Amino acid sequence: MLLPDRFLTYLKEYPDGADITHVSAVGGGSINRVYCLSSATNKYLLKLNSRITFPEMFACEVSGLRTIGDTNTIAVPAIIACDDFEDQSFLLLEWVETRRPTRKSSETLGRQLAAMHCCSSTDFGLDADNYMGSLIQSNKKHPTWSEFFIHERLMPMVKMAVDKGLLNAGDQQSFGILYSRLSGLFDEEPASLTHGDLWSGNYIIGADEKPRLIDPAIAYGHREFDMAMTTLFGGFSQEFYGAYNEALPLAEGWEQRLDLWNLYPLLVHLNLFGAGYLGQVRDCLQQYL
């Protein structure tokens, strides 16, 4: 077994716990160790990480999944358990058998994401901070998207990058110019519930063709932010965008603002993975100065 017997025994304390007969490792990125657990009747997805290094990370993930699930607009995997065991934190979810997206499932994803974006709030932000990747994400509330995006998204990442020597004084000055101009670059909309990290690896299509969102970094924000993230690394079809725009049309010029909103995830990648992302950050920034 890849996991100690004492841990597998501990999992039996949960209502859906079962005798695990097989454990296999699956890809989980650079933060978590991920496993498929099999019993005689069910399969589960287990995520493990250090509870000291990433405190409350899985609790934040659970909160995000439940918030999305409670909208009854788009599915998320069922949550079975979230707890600490010795020096590890763990999250146990249902295992979802997946398939490649089809035209039908892509259209469903677009319509259901639009429905989720209709879930609104009076403020931009969230009641609690959470994570974007392995970085703490500040969600202090603001009355406008421009204030929230500047103070809770761009400024913390720019400061971190400057402190790491990844951005210089000239870059910092350029971001200051952007801050002064940002409110004039788009039209404010009511705050929408956003996934917050909506790249192609954070949605799955079940064998039943039902879309599910995973690994959220939620906040109430501008829905163009989610749509911009879908374009950063590809993996979303034209059927997805067509169905979304039919259900909830995006504002005129939204495609010209993709790089603006993608400054945040690019800064996150710059801080996590280094100077390889510096050119993209600067190129995106220069478009709006």
C-alpha positions, 0 to 999 in steps of 0.5 A: 500500500502507498498509504499507511494502514493506520490512515486507511483505518482512520478513514473508516470513521467517516460515514462513507468510509469503506475497506480500501482494497487498492491504492494507486497514485494519480497526477496531482500537480506540484502541491498535493499528492493525489491517489485513487482509493478503491473498495469493493463497491466504490472509488474515491479521490484522495488529496494529501498535503502538509498541514503546516505548509498549507494550513486550511488549504483543503478547508478553503477548497471545500468551502469553494466547492460547497459554495458552487454546489449550493448554487444548483447551477453546475456540479462539483464532486461530492465531498466525503471528508476533510480533516487532518491526520498526524502531520498531513491534511487530506480531502476525500472526494468521490471519484468521477470517471471522465471522458473527453469533452463533446460538443454537447458537454461543452455547450452544457459547461458554457450554459451552466457557467453562465448560470453560476455567474448570475449568482451575485453579491453586493460586494466584490470579494468573499468573507474569507481568504483562500488559495490561488495555487499554493499562494494565499489569496486575499478576498477583502471586500470592495464596492467595485471590481476595479478596487478589488482587482487592484488591491486584492489581486494585482498589488499583493502579487506585484509586491511579492514579485518585487520582493523576490527581485522578479519585477523592477522599479520600472515594472512597479511604476507601470502597474501604478499607471494601470491602477490609475486607468483601470476603471476606464478600461471596462464597464462595471457589472454586478459581482458574479460568483467566479471560480477564480482559477478556471483553466482547462485542468479545473473542469472535468466531464464525467462519463455521463457528459455532465460537467463538474468544476474542481479546485476552485479559488472562488470570489465574487468578481467580474465574470470576464475574469473567469472567461479570460482564464479559460483562454490562458492555456486553451482547452475550451471550445468554440461551442463553450463560448457560443453557449455562454454568450447565448445564455449571458452575453458578454459586454462589447470588447470583452476579447480585448480585455482578456490580457488585462484580467490575465495579468493576475494569473500570470503574476501568480505563475511568475511568483510560483515558477520564476522569470519564465513568465516575466515576458508575458506579464510585461507584454500584457501590461503594456497593452493597457498603458 
